[in-house]
Amino acid sequence: MRQLPAVNRFLDDPRIATFEGIVGREHVKRSIAQTLEDARRAPVNGGYSFEALSASIIDRLQAGAFESLVSVINATGILLHTNLGRAPLAAAALAAIDRIGASYSNVEYDLERGERGSRYGRAVSLLTSLTGAQSALVVNNCAAAVLLVLDTFAKGRDVIVARSQLIEIGGGFRLPDVLERSGARLVEIGATNKVYIEDYERALSAHTALLMRAHPSNYAITGFTHEPEPEELAELGRRTGVPVLEDLGSGAFCDLAQYGLAHERTVQEAIAGGIDLVTFSGDKLLGGPQAGIIAGSAPLIARMRANPLLRALRVDKLTLAALTETLRIWAAPERRNEIPLYAMLSVTIEALRARASAYVKAIGGAEICETTSYAGGGSLPQSALPSIGIALQPPGGATVAAAALRKNDRPVIARIEDGRLILDLRTIAPAEDRVAVAALKAL
Ligand SMILES: *Cc1c(COP(=O)(O)O)cnc(C)c1O
């Protein structure tokens, strides 16, 4: 049995050394040692080839790298891609995570009085001033927000929902199941395509806890349709003393028409329209960290604050730090583009085209193409945004090429269309261009 090569020889191989930056030097050393140990146990005839051993070390490292969270380049053109972590955070939010995570903080401590304070205070005062709501609450995500509302008000009672709004979104959030889980009884009204205010009115009874409206986040019913205006529902709730819950999901804070998207009902509009409680995500159109926000009537929010379930749904200090900083940006409209989502939404076609020609110049065989970005993340399912991409027709086929890009040190997630590999430049940050170009060149 010939001698196995020394660990250092592998560490000097640049293809292996590159993993040190991703998984750390110790992990790389361990992977080399494990591969050599396996080789020792199962010797091959004719000795060991450095090349073959390197290849299996790289395989092992790649598998390991995918087991940890890695930063990827989103070339799909879907701005809020749930599988890719939804909204990237603003620099100010990241700095706050850094600051608060590295030391002790006053997360639940009142510095004025030197005693226990409120965990939610800072985020809540920003939320109320930004949305016009009397009060607000922050929990783990929008699913938790809906669950907390239902658990607080509707256990063993009725919740009236239009049949056309019984949504299922990704990751197991299915409104009828969430309702059942919370112990509420679903009262389904209307037809698939049409529901009238009279349907809600007829379904009301002494058992009704809530009138509920849910945003059809990932589908649209078109054609011969009807739904009452949200204000009609709010009015019915007011008249009958039944609180109205609106699950907005994406939680737009501004008019998206200014970005060339369809107008999305905003949180402010829902509150101003008299909805008692609205729920939305922190990491969709708000552009912040994963969180669920409940905004609305102060007495109703106070009841939720007293619900022991809140303790199990509470957010950590890092989320609160990032959310608060993101809300501060919203409070200063001139800072909007500090939120990466809005920087991506407001980039011009000309700017995208200029970057695309730099890509094409650097890579042989690529061409500029017109493509379409989508907001994604359970918002504006129909709303498309014209964009510019790079199209390639790799000799080995687009599927193989897409898989190779996913194996890049910094994985690149591209799209396949009509057998071509498409990289939408809108969701690639300009600072990522160099790495993306290098990955395409290697391809
Ligand atoms: C996205 C969405 C949710 C779930 O939000 P998470 O923050 O992912 O829990 C709930 N309802 C609607 C309408 C949504 O769009």
The ligand as an SDF file (V2000), in Angstrom:
LIG
                    3D

 15 15  0  0  0  0  0  0  0  0999 V2000
  -47.2720   35.1920    3.5150 C   0  0  0  0  0  0  0  0  0  0  0  0
  -48.6190   35.1580    4.1030 C   0  0  0  0  0  0  0  0  0  0  0  0
  -48.8300   34.5760    5.3590 C   0  0  0  0  0  0  0  0  0  0  0  0
  -47.7470   33.9030    6.1400 C   0  0  0  0  0  0  0  0  0  0  0  0
  -46.7280   34.7620    6.4800 O   0  0  0  0  0  0  0  0  0  0  0  0
  -45.3960   34.2260    7.2060 P   0  0  0  0  0  0  0  0  0  0  0  0
  -44.7540   35.4920    7.6740 O   0  0  0  0  0  0  0  0  0  0  0  0
  -44.6320   33.4910    6.1920 O   0  0  0  0  0  0  0  0  0  0  0  0
  -45.8450   33.3720    8.3300 O   0  0  0  0  0  0  0  0  0  0  0  0
  -50.1030   34.6000    5.8780 C   0  0  0  0  0  0  0  0  0  0  0  0
  -51.1110   35.1480    5.1940 N   0  0  0  0  0  0  0  0  0  0  0  0
  -50.9470   35.7220    3.9830 C   0  0  0  0  0  0  0  0  0  0  0  0
  -52.1160   36.3280    3.2940 C   0  0  0  0  0  0  0  0  0  0  0  0
  -49.6890   35.7380    3.3950 C   0  0  0  0  0  0  0  0  0  0  0  0
  -49.5050   36.2990    2.1980 O   0  0  0  0  0  0  0  0  0  0  0  0
  1  2  1  0
  2  3  1  0
  2 14  2  0
  3  4  1  0
  3 10  2  0
  4  5  1  0
  5  6  1  0
  6  7  2  0
  6  8  1  0
  6  9  1  0
 10 11  1  0
 11 12  2  0
 12 13  1  0
 12 14  1  0
 14 15  1  0
M  END
$$$$
